[in-house]
Amino acid sequence: MNWTVIENNQKINISQIPAITIEQLRNDYNRLKYRLIGFFGKKEEENTRLYVVLCDDNEGKIYVSSIVFSRDVKSYEALTKDFPAFHNFEREFYEEFNIEPLNHPWLKPLRQNQDKYSFFEMKGEEVHEVAVGPIHAGVIEPGHFRFMCQGEKVYELEIMLGYQHRGVEELLIKSKFNNRLAESVCGDTVIGHNLAYSQVMETLTDTQITDKAQIIRRIALELERIAVHIGDMGAISGDMAYLMGASIFGVTRTLVINTMLEISGSRFGRGLIDVGGVNFDIDETMQEKIISMLKEVEKTVDKVTKIMLKKSSCISRMERTGIVTKEQTQTIGAVGMAARASGMMLDSRIDLKDKFYNLDYIKFNASGDVHARFNLRYLEIKQSIEQIKDFIKILKEYKMEKLKVPYGVISSNSFAVSITEGWRGEIVHCVITGKNGELVRYKVKDPSFNNWYMLSLAVRNNGISDFPLCNKSFNLSYCGNDL
């Protein structure tokens, strides 16, 4: 058997992970048609072991295997030329371990790039380049955007990131149990990353948290989704000069994050989740406040969205702007809300069969443009509101359960993976432990890692003035990509 099959939040001994060849990987990936969610290396004495993690979304199963490169092996035939979803994964692996994927079509530095990055160039009398960043106005994080244009039309956008060198994965290894660090991986996804971290550490320590804690965590996850989606709808409104929408959505988002403040003491949910459970209860009084707030939020979002989707000035800016097709989305391995807006049905809450959720895929016109990404946010807000109401009904049954339980000792020589559906898409945390239970490899994959190239595809053949609108319709993370 070339692969060990596990479920989300399940650990195995590393001896259970088979070693295959790169050609076996190529053949299996082509045959199985499962989705790539992990591709990262680890030094083992004089060798390098490449771990590969695939997801069977139909069955909710995770497939794990590995490839051993001896110290004298410095290259292999790139997978990307046959399977473009590997493109960033192979670039990252090469950057970290200097094992070259030969004939990779875009083998450029992914993060360590400031001194040696060669931009794509176009030739022609009317072709010109527009460079934006890496320093942007306000508090936007650093990233460089290089547009190849003819007149106002964008033919190619190349995005160079890699300015945020925080060393998150090494810090997670050194600190062992550090939820405050985990919730800082990506500042607008506090709950999503902290939940994935807590779950993978609980898996490694055989810690069984209460259903009450599980439900409170998921209420927070959906509140985070609602808050960011509303904020993004406001940002999209602002970028097409619909200032009423920008103002009202901004105020409405505040109602949600202020409720999170009442629950945990932080508008972004910092300090709420720890390994072993949660630190704050949602009692009956708080439950009533949440329900009341959600009613007001839903009413406002409904009203403003329906007005916007009838205004020709808004529709004309969003429809047929920034289109990414379903085929493109699937080919590059995009995930999350942006992928669903192009017709790819991927949601780890559904696909990996989270028992606490009662969700179905939203049916709508997945046209892959700004309009679809705007409309899907609106529909996901409504879906999350209904899901939170269901959670609160269930929560009443567990009011006597503990919020938090002690966590155990980390298992030795183990591998575990935890996948959480953050508001952008799937968040993947993979951990490998050593013989004494120490963390020896911690790998984080934010959905932005998959989706930045999707933004490049979206702006092709659009006017350069549409870039801010396209960009806001994805709202990808710089630090989540750079780590």
Sequence and secondary structure as in RCSB ss.txt:
>XXXX:A:sequence
MNWTVIENNQKINISQIPAITIEQLRNDYNRLKYRLIGFFGKKEEENTRLYVVLCDDNEGKIYVSSIVFSRDVKS
YEALTKDFPAFHNFEREFYEEFNIEPLNHPWLKPLRQNQDKYSFFEMKGEEVHEVAVGPIHAGVIEPGHFRFMCQ
GEKVYELEIMLGYQHRGVEELLIKSKFNNRLAESVCGDTVIGHNLAYSQVMETLTDTQITDKAQIIRRIALELER
IAVHIGDMGAISGDMAYLMGASIFGVTRTLVINTMLEISGSRFGRGLIDVGGVNFDIDETMQEKIISMLKEVEKT
VDKVTKIMLKKSSCISRMERTGIVTKEQTQTIGAVGMAARASGMMLDSRIDLKDKFYNLDYIKFNASGDVHARFN
LRYLEIKQSIEQIKDFIKILKEYKMEKLKVPYGVISSNSFAVSITEGWRGEIVHCVITGKNGELVRYKVKDPSFN
NWYMLSLAVRNNGISDFPLCNKSFNLSYCGNDL
>XXXX:A:secstr
   EEE TTEEEEGGGS B  HHHHHHHHHHH  EEEEEEEEEETTEEEEEEEEEETTTTEEEEEEEEE TT  E
EE STTT GGGHHHHHHHHHHH  EEET TT   SSS TTT        TTEEEEEE SS STT    EEEEEEE
TTEEEEEEEE       HHHHHHHHSS HHHHTTSSTT HHHHHHHHHHHHHHHTT    HHHHHHHHHHHHHHH
HHHHHHHHHHHHHHTT HHHHHHHHHHHHHHHHHHHHHHSSTT TTSEETTEESS   HHHHHHHHHHHHHHHHH
HHHHHHHHTT HHHHHHHTTSS   HHHHHHHT  HHHHHHTT    HHHHTT TT       S   SSHHHHHH
HHHHHHHHHHHHHHHHHHHHGGGTTS SB       SSEEEEEEEE SSSEEEEEEEE TTS EEEEEEE HHHH
HHHHHHHHHTTSBGGGHHHHHHHH   HHHHH 
